[in-house]
Amino acid sequence: MIDREEVLHIARLARLRLGEEEIEPMARELSAVIEHVAKIGELDLRDTAPTSHVVEVAGRLRADEPHQCLPREVVLAQAPAVSGEGFLVPSPQA
């Protein structure tokens, strides 16, 4: 079981602010994920081909072809905050 300190450490790494009432449920949920991954690790998957999707993808994706970029002025005009020639983003909190 993941303990309180581990939950707080993971939350800090993920830059999540958890309320006191969220810590214990988060510990249970993270523990359940780890248990599930451990069960998968017990399977013999040597003859199983790797997959990129859990279900078969029927439709084809469009070709990834380069296109002309939008002008910087158009993009920055739609931004909530601008600094110089780029987006202004809040600084990460410790």
N, C-alpha and C positions, 0 to 999 in steps of 0.2 A: 504494500500500500504506500502510495506517495504521501509524505507528511506535509505539514503546514509550511515548513521552511522551503521545501522543494517547490511547492505551489507558488509561493511568493517569489522565489528565484526565477522560475519559468515566466511568471507574469511580468517581472521586471525586464527580463530579456525580450519579451514580446511587447514591451511597453504598454502593458495593460494595467489599469488601476482596478483592483478588485476590492469590493466592499467586504467587510468582516463576514457578512452572511453568505458570501459567494465562495469563500475559501474551502470549506468542507465539501460542498457539492463538487467543486472543481477537482479536489483531490480524488473523490470517488470516480469522476468521469475519466480523469487521466489514468487512474489505476485500471479502469476497465479497458481502455485503449491498449495499455501495455500488456494486459492479460490476453487480449485478442491477438495482438501481434505475436506473442509468445506461442499461442496455439497454432498460428499459421506456421511459425518456425518449426513446429514438430512434424509438419507434413513432408513427405518425400516428393519433392518437386523437380527432381533431376531430369525427368523426361517431359517436363512442361515448358512449352515455349514462352518466352517473355511476351507480354502484351502491353500496349499503350492505353487500351481502353478496356473497361470491364465488360462491355457489350460490343457486339460487332457493329462497326460503323458502315452504314449502307451508302450514305451520300458521299460524294467526293468533295473534298475541299477545293476551293478555287486555287489557281496557281498563285504563288507568291511572286508577283512582279513589281518591280519598283515603279513608283509614280512620282510626279512632281509634288514636292512638299507645299503645305500651305505657307503663305507669307507670314513672317514672324509677327507683323502688326495685327493680322487677323486673329492669330492664336492668342496673343497677349491681350487683345481687346476683350476676349471672352473669359479671361482669368479673373478669379476673385481678388487677387492682389499681385502686383508686379513690382519688381525691384530691378532697375537698370534694364537689361535686355532679357530678363528671365522671370520665371515664376517666383513669387515670394512665398515661402513656406515657413510655418512656425518651427522654432528650434525644438529639438527633442528634449523632453524633460528627463532628468536622471531618476 
